[in-house]
Amino acid sequence: MQEFGLSQTEGESFASFFESEITGTIEFKSDGTYEVISEGETDTGTWEVDGDVLTLDKGTADEANADIITLTSNQLVFQIDQTDDSTDINEDGVNDTMVMRITLNCSK
């Protein structure tokens, strides 16, 4: 919050925005495809696992690599780090760099 010059209230509001926006389901299918349903919209793509790395949409502009934390027959936990520098959070005329770590806990 200090880095962006945000008050406690602004910081909490910003965090709440992201938490409230991330809802839905993801299904990883045995044919190497996945389907995400979030807020009534569906997105599909491909997935593959190599060691402790889950790659989504390999070879496309949407490619994302995630670190696998847990992988069992009933549970998959993975983290994706995303960097965004397209927003001027504190409205000082300069776009701010924000790194988001998203942890998804999937279960059967």
N, C-alpha and C positions, 0 to 999 in steps of 0.2 A: 504494500500500500504506500509506503514511504517513497519507494522508487518512482511510482507513478504520480505521487502527490495527491493520493486519494485519502479521504477521511475514513474512519472506521465504518461509518454507515454506507458510504459509497462502495468501499471494498466488499462489505457483506452483501450489498445489493448486486454487485457484479458477480460474485460467487454464486448467489442464489439463481441468477439468470442462467448460468451454465448448468447448474444442477437440475433446474426445472426443465431444461431443453433436452436432456438426454434420457429418453424413455423409449421402450420398445422391446423387440425380440430379435434375435439373430439365430438362424438355423444353419449349421454347417452340415452339408450333405456329403455322403460317401463318394460321390462322383467328382469331388473337388470344387463344387460350387457352394455359394452361400446365398441366403436371402435375409435381408433386414426389413422389418416392418416397424416403422416409427411414425407416430402421429398420423396414421392413415395412409402413409406413403410407403411404397415398396422399392427396395434397391437390391440388385443382384450383382454377383461377381464371382471371382474364382479365389481359391485359397490353396496354400500348400505349406507343409511343415518341413523344415530342415533343421534338425537338432533342436535348439531351444528358440527358434525364430519362426513365427507365423507370418507368412507373406500374403497380403491381400492384393488382388488385381495386378499380379506381376506383369511387368512389361507395358503397363499403361500409365497414363498421366496420373491416375488415382492410386498408384502403387503405394502401399504402406507396409512397413515392417513392425512387428510387435514382439516384445520379449515374452516368452511363455514362462509364467511363474509356477503354475500347477497344470498338469495334464494327466487325468485318469480316465477310466471308462465312464465316469459320471460327472466329471468336472473339468472345466477349462478356465483358467484365470490368466489373462494376459494384459500387458501394458503397452500403450502407444504414446509416444511423445510427439506432439505437434507444435510447430513454431509458426506464429502468425505475426506479421509486421505491417498489416494493412489498416490498422486502426489507430487513431490519435486518442488514446484513452483519457489523458489529462487535458486535452484541448489546448496544447501549447504550440500547435502548428507543425509538430514533428510526429510521424508515426512511431508508436512504441512497439518494442518486440516483446511478445508474450509467449511463453512456453507453457503448454498445457500437457499434463500427464494424465491420461485416461486409463483407468483400470476397469476392466470388464470381468465380471465373475459369471460364467455361464455354467448351467447345470442341466442335467437331463431330468 
